[in-house]
Amino acid sequence: MDTIKSQKLWKPLLIFIILLITILLTREYFSHKLIENGITLYQTHIYLGIIANVVLIIISYFFMRKNKLLSIAGVKGKKLRKFTLLIFPLIYLVLLNILLLEEINTSHLPLLLIYCISIGFAEEFSIRGSIQSYLIKYLGTSNKSVIWSIFASSIFFGLLHLFKFDKGLYGELSQVFFAAFIGIMFGVLLVITKSIYPLIIIHTLIDFTGKLDTAGYAVKKHISEPTSLENSILIILLVLPCLIYALFIIRKRNLTKV
């Protein structure tokens, strides 16, 4: 591939990634500004998150449509396949989140659910639907290329979780691994099942059950209790089965039929 073709290939993806990062940084900027001005109301920050997610959903959809990724991304045109592969992530991750909850707060549950739905659509459309699908389309559908596309987009997804940096160093690193391992599993499942919507539902339920202990509480600026090294290692070990499950699927199934 010559230089000009290469630049044309990567330019749309680079622009999309810059837009994605800009949206996330803008959200964090306004969140910090609200806190600095004494606005820590839970609902206000959730509304801010929903707005940012909706913007990201719209941009991601138009990126997929413009680059003809809607079919590869499982947004339309293909029926759900091998749906039984979705049982493990649904049961394991939802139960894991519930077991890790220190308490369950029933305050503002409808708002929390709307917020988590927006997260599910925003993150699946942007990472799996846009970035992973774009890489698959232009790098090729050989088994090696598909696997590389899945891992590259998932690692990027993991690194995006460093933006908040509200859990301490060890906590942030564990979040990177947590998101990357789940991202790899979701990426493989999208390629196999051909539909992004079940992943959005599972993603929504994961976030919803994981945020039940913070619903309704005022948003704080500073880290009150940084995650310890021991707890960070435990989190990584608990999510490691997701990576193992993904590798098992990769070994047993052909990913070239995208």
ZIFENSUL-V76763 format. One line per field, one symbol per residue. ss: DSSP state (H for helix, E for strand, L for the rest). Layout:
BEGIN
ss: ???
END
This chain:
BEGIN
ss: LLHHHHHHHHHHHHHHHHHHHHHHHHHHHHHHHHHHLLLLLHHHHHHHHHHHHHHHHHHHHHHHHHLLLLLLLLLLLLLLLLHHHHHHHHHHHHHHHHHHLLLLLLLLHHHHHHHHHHHHHHHHHHHHHHHHHHHHHHHLLLHHHHHHHHHHHHHHHHHHLLLLLLLHHHHHHHHHHHHHHHHHHHHHHHHHHLLLHHHHHHHHHHHHHHLLLLLLLLLLLLLLLLLLHHHHHHHHHHHHHHHHHHHHHHHHLLLLLL
END
